[in-house]
Amino acid sequence: MATLRETDLYQPIKDFLEGQGYAVKGEIGRCDVVATRDGTEPVIVELKLAFSLPLIFQGLQRQTISDLIYLAIPAPKGRSGVWAQHRRDALKLCRMLGLGLLFVDVATSGVETILDPTVYKPRKQPRARQRLLGEFQRRVGDPTIGGGRGRPVMTAYRQDALRCAIALSSYGPTSPAELRKSTGVERAGTILQRDVYGWFERVERGVYQVTPNGEAALLTFADVVTELSNKHKQAR
């Protein structure tokens, strides 16, 4: 089988656009394909053999000339390659950037329009925003460096669990009600009962203590424990 070249995509694209009443020419002002039709915005198509960042960059550069910019690649086949692995993200990226996308079947000279270039307006998610800002407000200090790996993210929930572990380690087995009063953690009962991290255990009805895992967590997150303890002292 002959090696596929970018030029193999040109004729199917030309035929496709001419079928819609456009006059089409190749390699105009560094654009792979330019199509014009009276009274309409010119269409510019950039050709590549695979979906890639260089193709995206070319499309963005052409947006200074026209709003109708398409990226064209051979119709993907199989489950390998960037497109197969990141199809949804690739489509979303094209939508966000206002780039159209065409698939070319060289064997049949067919062209499929996957996306038309449009202005992207993402739908806002008020609940997600509320959760984000709620977590921001509840989290004490700034205990997790952005972009970090390895150490678990110090969420507000984990901080509340640490508050409970600190109190239980210091004062011994305690009821959720007493813990809620001494720590100010309103969800202390839920945290102890769910025991997400394996830090707590019930020693008798309505009374909990910290486990060896909980004691280890106090050492692992010693810097956060210190900050939480200082904040608690300041609040009293």
Backbone as numpy.savetxt, mean C-alpha at the origin, in Angstrom:
# Nx Ny Nz CAx CAy CAz Cx Cy Cz
11.13 -19.54 -33.27 10.29 -18.35 -33.27 11.17 -17.11 -33.27
10.85 -16.13 -34.13 11.65 -14.92 -34.22 11.50 -14.10 -32.95
12.58 -13.40 -32.59 12.56 -12.55 -31.40 11.62 -11.36 -31.62
10.77 -11.12 -30.65 9.82 -10.02 -30.75 10.53 -8.69 -30.57
10.16 -7.71 -31.38 10.74 -6.38 -31.30 9.64 -5.35 -31.07
10.03 -4.19 -30.53 9.05 -3.13 -30.30 8.37 -2.72 -31.60
9.11 -2.75 -32.69 8.55 -2.36 -33.99 7.42 -3.29 -34.42
7.40 -4.52 -33.87 6.32 -5.46 -34.20 4.97 -4.99 -33.64
5.02 -4.11 -32.66 3.78 -3.61 -32.06 3.18 -2.46 -32.87
4.01 -1.86 -33.71 3.59 -0.62 -34.37 2.40 -0.81 -35.32
2.49 -1.76 -36.23 1.43 -1.90 -37.23 0.07 -2.24 -36.63
0.02 -3.17 -35.65 -1.29 -3.40 -35.02 -1.87 -2.15 -34.36
-1.00 -1.35 -33.71 -1.47 -0.11 -33.08 -1.94 0.88 -34.15
-1.18 1.00 -35.23 -1.54 1.90 -36.33 -2.90 1.52 -36.92
-3.07 0.23 -37.20 -4.34 -0.24 -37.76 -5.49 0.03 -36.80
-5.24 -0.19 -35.53 -6.27 0.00 -34.49 -6.73 1.45 -34.45
-5.79 2.38 -34.48 -6.14 3.80 -34.41 -6.74 4.32 -35.71
-6.21 3.83 -36.82 -6.78 4.24 -38.11 -8.22 3.77 -38.23
-8.51 2.64 -37.61 -9.88 2.15 -37.62 -10.84 3.06 -36.88
-10.29 3.95 -36.04 -11.11 4.90 -35.30 -11.06 6.30 -35.93
-10.52 6.37 -37.15 -10.52 7.63 -37.89 -9.31 8.51 -37.67
-8.27 7.98 -37.05 -7.06 8.77 -36.81 -6.09 8.63 -37.98
-5.32 9.68 -38.19 -4.15 9.60 -39.06 -2.98 9.27 -38.15
-2.17 8.27 -38.52 -1.16 7.75 -37.61 0.22 7.77 -38.26
1.22 8.22 -37.48 2.60 8.20 -37.93 3.51 7.79 -36.77
4.63 7.17 -37.11 5.57 6.71 -36.09 6.76 7.63 -35.94
7.35 7.60 -34.72 8.57 8.35 -34.40 8.47 9.82 -34.76
7.50 10.48 -34.15 7.35 11.92 -34.30 7.79 12.58 -33.00
8.84 13.40 -33.05 9.32 14.08 -31.85 9.61 13.15 -30.70
10.25 12.01 -30.97 10.65 11.00 -29.98 9.47 10.19 -29.44
8.27 10.45 -29.95 7.11 9.64 -29.57 7.03 8.44 -30.51
6.79 7.25 -29.95 6.74 6.04 -30.78 5.60 6.10 -31.79
4.43 6.51 -31.34 3.25 6.57 -32.21 2.48 7.85 -31.91
2.12 8.59 -32.96 1.29 9.79 -32.81 0.09 9.66 -33.74
-1.09 9.91 -33.19 -2.32 9.82 -33.98 -3.11 11.11 -33.83
-3.58 11.64 -34.93 -4.35 12.89 -34.88 -5.68 12.71 -35.59
-6.67 13.48 -35.14 -7.99 13.47 -35.76 -8.58 14.86 -35.55
-9.21 15.41 -36.55 -9.72 16.78 -36.48 -10.57 17.00 -35.24
-10.25 18.08 -34.52 -11.06 18.48 -33.39 -10.84 17.71 -32.11
-9.84 16.82 -32.08 -9.60 16.02 -30.88 -8.14 16.16 -30.44
-7.90 15.82 -29.19 -6.56 15.79 -28.63 -5.74 14.71 -29.34
-4.45 14.98 -29.63 -3.65 13.94 -30.25 -3.45 12.76 -29.30
-3.39 11.58 -29.86 -3.12 10.36 -29.09 -1.65 9.99 -29.27
-0.97 9.74 -28.15 0.43 9.32 -28.20 0.54 7.96 -27.54
1.22 7.05 -28.21 1.40 5.69 -27.69 2.89 5.39 -27.59
3.30 4.91 -26.42 4.68 4.49 -26.22 4.73 2.96 -26.19
5.67 2.38 -26.91 5.75 0.94 -27.08 6.91 0.35 -26.26
6.63 -0.76 -25.61 7.68 -1.51 -24.91 7.29 -2.98 -24.92
8.29 -3.84 -24.74 8.04 -5.28 -24.77 7.57 -5.83 -23.42
7.59 -4.98 -22.39 7.11 -5.40 -21.07 6.74 -4.17 -20.26
5.88 -4.37 -19.29 5.51 -3.27 -18.40 6.69 -2.98 -17.49
7.12 -1.71 -17.45 8.32 -1.38 -16.70 8.31 0.09 -16.30
9.20 0.45 -15.38 9.32 1.84 -14.98 9.76 2.75 -16.13
10.73 2.31 -16.98 11.07 3.17 -18.12 9.86 3.50 -19.00
8.95 2.54 -19.17 7.74 2.79 -19.95 6.86 3.83 -19.24
6.71 3.69 -17.94 5.95 4.66 -17.15 6.56 6.05 -17.29
7.88 6.12 -17.17 8.57 7.41 -17.27 8.32 8.07 -18.64
8.37 7.25 -19.68 8.11 7.79 -21.02 6.71 8.35 -21.12
5.76 7.61 -20.57 4.37 8.07 -20.60 4.20 9.39 -19.87
4.84 9.53 -18.72 4.74 10.77 -17.95 5.35 11.95 -18.71
6.46 11.69 -19.39 7.08 12.76 -20.17 6.15 13.24 -21.29
5.42 12.33 -21.90 4.53 12.70 -23.00 3.29 13.46 -22.54
3.00 13.42 -21.24 1.82 14.13 -20.73 1.98 15.64 -20.82
3.19 16.13 -21.09 3.37 17.57 -21.32 2.89 17.97 -22.71
2.60 16.97 -23.54 2.17 17.23 -24.92 0.68 16.99 -25.10
0.17 15.95 -24.45 -1.24 15.57 -24.64 -1.76 14.89 -23.39
-3.09 14.89 -23.23 -3.73 14.17 -22.13 -4.03 12.72 -22.49
-3.94 12.40 -23.77 -4.27 11.03 -24.22 -3.00 10.24 -24.49
-2.42 9.75 -23.41 -1.18 8.97 -23.50 -1.48 7.51 -23.17
-1.06 6.64 -24.07 -1.24 5.19 -23.87 0.12 4.51 -23.81
0.20 3.49 -22.98 1.34 2.58 -22.96 0.89 1.30 -23.66
1.75 0.74 -24.50 1.37 -0.48 -25.22 2.44 -1.55 -25.02
2.00 -2.73 -24.66 2.90 -3.88 -24.48 2.26 -5.12 -25.10
3.07 -6.14 -25.40 2.48 -7.39 -25.88 1.53 -7.96 -24.83
0.44 -8.55 -25.25 -0.50 -9.16 -24.32 0.22 -10.17 -23.45
0.23 -9.99 -22.11 0.96 -10.90 -21.23 0.42 -12.33 -21.31
1.34 -13.27 -21.22 0.95 -14.68 -21.23 1.68 -15.39 -20.09
1.03 -16.35 -19.48 1.66 -17.08 -18.39 1.58 -16.33 -17.08
2.26 -16.87 -16.08 2.18 -16.32 -14.73 3.51 -15.74 -14.25
4.42 -15.50 -15.15 5.71 -14.93 -14.77 5.79 -13.49 -15.25
6.78 -12.76 -14.76 6.97 -11.39 -15.17 6.29 -10.40 -14.25
6.66 -9.14 -14.41 6.16 -8.08 -13.55 4.65 -7.97 -13.62
4.09 -8.06 -14.83 2.65 -7.88 -14.98 1.86 -8.95 -14.25
2.27 -10.19 -14.43 1.55 -11.30 -13.80 1.60 -11.20 -12.27
2.72 -10.76 -11.74 2.89 -10.72 -10.30 2.26 -9.48 -9.66
2.17 -8.40 -10.43 1.71 -7.13 -9.85 0.60 -6.49 -10.68
-0.26 -7.29 -11.25 -1.29 -6.79 -12.16 -2.15 -5.69 -11.54
-2.69 -5.95 -10.36 -3.59 -4.99 -9.73 -2.88 -3.68 -9.41
-1.66 -3.80 -8.89 -0.91 -2.59 -8.55 -0.52 -1.82 -9.81
-0.18 -2.56 -10.88 0.20 -1.90 -12.13 -0.98 -1.13 -12.72
-2.16 -1.73 -12.69 -3.36 -1.05 -13.19 -3.68 0.18 -12.35
-3.56 0.04 -11.03 -3.83 1.17 -10.14 -2.84 2.30 -10.41
-1.57 1.94 -10.63 -0.56 2.95 -10.91 -0.89 3.72 -12.18
-1.28 3.00 -13.22 -1.65 3.66 -14.48 -2.84 4.59 -14.27
-3.84 4.14 -13.50 -5.00 4.99 -13.24 -4.59 6.25 -12.49
-3.76 6.08 -11.47 -3.33 7.21 -10.66 -2.57 8.23 -11.50
-1.79 7.75 -12.45 -0.96 8.64 -13.26 -1.69 9.15 -14.50
-2.90 8.66 -14.73 -3.67 9.11 -15.88 -3.15 8.57 -17.19
-2.60 7.36 -17.18 -2.05 6.75 -18.38 -2.96 5.62 -18.87
-3.19 5.56 -20.18 -3.94 4.47 -20.75 -3.04 3.26 -20.98
-3.64 2.11 -21.23 -2.86 0.88 -21.43 -3.49 0.03 -22.53
-2.66 -0.40 -23.46 -3.09 -1.25 -24.56 -2.31 -2.56 -24.56
-3.01 -3.66 -24.83 -2.36 -4.95 -25.01 -2.38 -5.28 -26.50
-1.25 -5.72 -27.02 -1.15 -6.07 -28.44 -0.90 -7.56 -28.58
-1.76 -8.23 -29.32 -1.55 -9.63 -29.68 -0.90 -9.65 -31.06
0.41 -9.80 -31.08 1.15 -9.71 -32.34 0.73 -10.81 -33.31
0.41 -11.99 -32.78 0.06 -13.11 -33.63 -1.21 -12.84 -34.45
-2.16 -12.14 -33.84 -3.43 -11.86 -34.53 -3.56 -10.39 -34.94
-2.57 -9.58 -34.56 -2.61 -8.13 -34.80 -3.76 -7.46 -34.06
-4.27 -8.13 -33.04 -5.36 -7.55 -32.25 -4.84 -6.61 -31.18
-5.63 -5.59 -30.86 -5.29 -4.63 -29.82 -6.47 -4.54 -28.85
-6.17 -4.66 -27.56 -7.20 -4.58 -26.53 -6.93 -3.37 -25.65
-7.94 -2.54 -25.46 -7.82 -1.39 -24.57 -8.10 -1.84 -23.14
-7.07 -1.81 -22.31 -7.20 -2.22 -20.91 -7.63 -1.04 -20.06
-7.04 0.13 -20.33 -7.39 1.35 -19.61 -7.37 2.53 -20.57
-8.29 3.45 -20.39 -8.22 4.74 -21.07 -7.67 5.76 -20.07
-6.92 6.74 -20.54 -6.38 7.74 -19.61 -7.48 8.63 -19.06
-7.57 8.71 -17.75 -8.57 9.54 -17.09 -7.94 10.22 -15.89
-8.60 11.24 -15.38 -8.14 11.89 -14.15 -8.48 10.99 -12.98
-7.49 10.66 -12.18 -7.69 9.71 -11.08 -8.13 10.45 -9.82
-9.28 10.05 -9.27 -9.76 10.60 -8.02 -10.07 9.44 -7.07
-9.11 9.07 -6.23 -9.33 7.92 -5.34 -10.49 8.16 -4.39
-11.27 7.13 -4.17 -12.40 7.23 -3.24 -11.88 7.21 -1.81
-12.21 8.23 -1.08 -11.75 8.32 0.30 -12.47 7.30 1.17
-11.81 6.84 2.22 -12.37 5.88 3.15 -12.37 6.51 4.55
-13.49 7.15 4.92 -13.55 7.86 6.21 -13.21 6.97 7.41
-13.64 5.71 7.39 -13.37 4.83 8.52 -11.88 4.54 8.65
-11.21 4.33 7.50 -9.77 4.09 7.53 -9.03 5.32 8.06
-9.50 6.49 7.64 -8.91 7.74 8.13 -9.11 7.88 9.64
-10.32 7.54 10.09 -10.63 7.63 11.52 -9.75 6.68 12.32
-9.56 5.44 11.81 -8.70 4.47 12.51 -7.27 4.98 12.57
-6.80 5.55 11.44 -5.43 6.05 11.37 -5.20 7.15 12.40
-6.10 8.14 12.42 -5.94 9.26 13.34 -6.16 8.84 14.79
-7.06 7.87 14.99 -7.30 7.36 16.34 -6.05 6.69 16.89
-5.41 5.87 16.06 -4.17 5.21 16.48 -3.09 6.26 16.76
-3.03 7.29 15.93 -2.04 8.37 16.12 -2.23 9.04 17.48
-3.49 9.35 17.81 -3.77 10.05 19.06 -3.52 9.17 20.29
-3.84 7.88 20.20 -3.71 6.99 21.36 -2.27 6.58 21.64
-1.44 6.56 20.59 -0.07 6.08 20.78 0.74 7.10 21.58
1.42 6.62 22.60 2.22 7.49 23.46 3.60 7.69 22.84
3.99 8.96 22.63 5.29 9.25 22.05 5.40 8.75 20.62
6.63 8.47 20.22 6.91 7.97 18.87 7.86 6.78 18.98
7.32 5.61 19.44 8.19 4.49 19.80 8.70 3.64 18.64
8.16 3.82 17.44 8.56 2.98 16.30 9.09 3.84 15.17
10.32 3.56 14.75 10.93 4.31 13.66 10.30 3.89 12.34
9.87 4.86 11.53 9.26 4.55 10.24 10.20 3.78 9.33
9.68 2.73 8.68 10.48 1.94 7.76 11.29 0.85 8.42
11.18 0.74 9.75 11.98 -0.26 10.47 11.48 -1.68 10.25
12.33 -2.63 10.48 12.00 -4.05 10.34 12.50 -4.82 11.57
11.91 -5.96 11.82 12.39 -6.83 12.88 11.57 -6.68 14.15
11.69 -5.55 14.82 10.96 -5.33 16.06 9.50 -5.03 15.75
8.57 -5.62 16.53 7.15 -5.39 16.28 6.79 -3.91 16.39
5.82 -3.49 15.61 5.34 -2.11 15.68 4.71 -1.86 17.05
5.10 -0.77 17.68 4.57 -0.45 19.00 3.26 0.32 18.85
2.19 -0.44 18.67 0.86 0.15 18.51 0.34 0.65 19.85
-0.73 1.44 19.80 -1.36 1.92 21.03 -1.88 0.74 21.85
-2.38 -0.30 21.17 -2.88 -1.49 21.88 -1.74 -2.18 22.62
-0.58 -2.31 21.96 0.57 -2.96 22.60 1.05 -2.11 23.78
0.99 -0.79 23.63 1.37 0.08 24.74 0.44 -0.11 25.93
-0.85 -0.22 25.67 -1.81 -0.46 26.76 -1.55 -1.81 27.43
-1.21 -2.81 26.63 -0.88 -4.13 27.20 0.37 -4.03 28.07
1.34 -3.24 27.62 2.55 -3.05 28.43 2.23 -2.35 29.74
1.32 -1.36 29.70 0.90 -0.69 30.93 0.34 -1.70 31.94
-0.47 -2.62 31.41 -1.05 -3.65 32.29 0.04 -4.57 32.83
0.98 -4.93 31.98 2.07 -5.82 32.40 2.96 -5.14 33.44
3.22 -3.85 33.26 4.02 -3.09 34.23 3.36 -3.14 35.60
2.06 -2.86 35.64 1.33 -2.84 36.91 1.30 -4.21 37.56
1.02 -5.24 36.78 0.96 -6.59 37.34 2.32 -7.05 37.84
3.38 -6.66 37.12 4.73 -7.03 37.54 5.12 -6.33 38.83
4.63 -5.11 39.00 4.99 -4.31 40.18 4.17 -4.66 41.41
2.86 -4.90 41.20 1.96 -5.05 42.35 1.37 -6.45 42.52
1.67 -7.36 41.57 1.18 -8.72 41.68 -0.21 -8.89 41.11
-0.81 -10.08 41.29 -2.12 -10.38 40.72 -3.16 -9.32 41.07
-3.94 -8.93 40.05 -4.89 -7.83 40.19 -6.12 -8.10 39.35
-7.23 -7.52 39.74 -8.46 -7.64 38.95 -8.44 -6.60 37.83
-9.16 -6.86 36.75 -9.24 -5.88 35.65 -9.73 -4.51 36.11
-10.69 -4.49 37.02 -11.24 -3.22 37.50 -10.17 -2.41 38.22
-9.41 -3.06 39.09 -8.35 -2.37 39.81 -7.26 -1.91 38.86
-6.97 -2.76 37.87 -5.94 -2.43 36.88 -6.36 -1.23 36.04
-7.64 -1.20 35.67 -8.16 -0.09 34.90 -8.05 1.22 35.69
-8.30 1.13 36.96 -8.25 2.33 37.81 -6.82 2.81 38.00
-5.89 1.89 38.21 -4.50 2.29 38.52 -3.71 2.70 37.28
-4.06 2.13 36.11 -3.28 2.41 34.90 -3.94 3.44 33.98
-5.26 3.58 34.12 -5.98 4.44 33.21 -6.30 3.78 31.88
-6.02 2.48 31.77 -6.29 1.74 30.54 -7.73 1.25 30.57
-8.61 1.91 29.84 -10.04 1.59 29.88 -10.34 0.18 29.38
-9.54 -0.31 28.45 -9.79 -1.65 27.88 -8.96 -2.73 28.57
-8.56 -2.50 29.82 -7.73 -3.46 30.54 -8.37 -4.85 30.60
-9.67 -4.89 30.87 -10.35 -6.19 30.95 -10.27 -6.96 29.65
-10.50 -6.29 28.54 -10.43 -6.93 27.22 -9.02 -7.42 26.92
-8.04 -6.59 27.27 -6.64 -6.96 27.01 -6.26 -8.21 27.79
-6.65 -8.28 29.05 -6.31 -9.45 29.88 -7.04 -10.70 29.38
-8.30 -10.56 29.03 -9.09 -11.72 28.61 -8.64 -12.24 27.24
-8.36 -11.34 26.32 -7.94 -11.77 24.98 -6.51 -12.29 24.99
-5.65 -11.66 25.78 -4.25 -12.08 25.93 -3.60 -12.34 24.57
-3.62 -11.34 23.72 -3.12 -11.46 22.35 -1.65 -11.88 22.31
-0.85 -11.37 23.24 0.60 -11.59 23.19 1.10 -12.69 24.12
0.18 -13.30 24.90 0.60 -14.34 25.84 1.29 -13.78 27.07
0.93 -12.56 27.44 1.58 -11.90 28.57 0.83 -12.07 29.89
-0.41 -12.56 29.83 -1.24 -12.59 31.03 -1.87 -13.97 31.23
-2.17 -14.28 32.49 -2.90 -15.52 32.79 -3.79 -15.29 34.00
-4.91 -16.01 34.02 -5.85 -15.88 35.13 -5.44 -16.83 36.23
-5.28 -16.32 37.44 -4.88 -17.17 38.57 -6.10 -17.61 39.37
-7.16 -16.83 39.31 -8.44 -17.20 39.91 -9.51 -16.32 39.27
-10.74 -16.57 39.58 -11.84 -15.84 38.96 -11.64 -14.33 39.15
-11.54 -13.61 38.04 -11.45 -12.16 38.09 -10.10 -11.61 38.53
-9.07 -12.45 38.56 -7.74 -11.99 38.97 -6.70 -12.51 37.98
-5.79 -11.62 37.55 -4.78 -11.97 36.54 -3.39 -11.61 37.03
-2.42 -12.32 36.47 -1.02 -12.01 36.74 -0.22 -12.01 35.43
0.97 -11.46 35.49 1.82 -11.41 34.30 2.55 -12.74 34.16
2.74 -13.20 32.92 3.43 -14.47 32.65 4.91 -14.21 32.41
5.73 -15.28 32.36 7.15 -15.11 32.01 7.33 -14.40 30.67
6.43 -14.67 29.71 6.50 -13.97 28.42 6.27 -12.47 28.61
5.37 -12.14 29.52 5.10 -10.74 29.81 6.30 -10.06 30.45
6.95 -10.76 31.37 8.15 -10.21 32.00 9.25 -10.00 30.96
9.36 -10.95 30.03 10.37 -10.83 28.98 10.07 -9.63 28.08
8.77 -9.39 27.84 8.38 -8.26 27.00 8.77 -6.94 27.66
8.69 -6.88 28.97 9.08 -5.65 29.67 10.56 -5.35 29.48
11.36 -6.39 29.31 12.79 -6.20 29.05 13.03 -5.86 27.58
12.30 -6.56 26.71 12.45 -6.31 25.27 12.10 -4.88 24.91
11.03 -4.39 25.54 10.57 -3.03 25.24 10.88 -2.08 26.39
12.09 -2.23 26.96 12.47 -1.45 28.14 12.38 0.05 27.89
12.75 0.49 26.67 12.70 1.92 26.37 11.27 2.44 26.40
10.34 1.64 25.87 8.94 2.04 25.87 8.37 2.00 27.29
8.77 0.98 28.06 8.33 0.86 29.45 8.74 2.10 30.24
9.97 2.55 30.04 10.45 3.75 30.73 9.62 4.97 30.37
9.34 5.12 29.08 8.55 6.28 28.64 7.13 6.22 29.19
6.52 5.04 29.16 5.15 4.90 29.68 5.11 5.17 31.18
6.12 4.70 31.90 6.18 4.91 33.35 6.33 6.39 33.68
7.16 7.08 32.91 7.36 8.52 33.13 6.08 9.30 32.84
5.38 8.91 31.75 4.13 9.58 31.41 3.09 9.37 32.51
3.07 8.15 33.07 2.11 7.83 34.13 2.38 8.66 35.36
3.66 8.82 35.73 4.02 9.62 36.89 3.64 11.08 36.69
3.86 11.59 35.48 3.53 12.98 35.18 2.02 13.22 35.26
1.25 12.21 34.89 -0.21 12.35 34.85 -0.83 12.30 36.25
-0.12 11.74 37.20 -0.67 11.58 38.56 -0.61 12.88 39.36
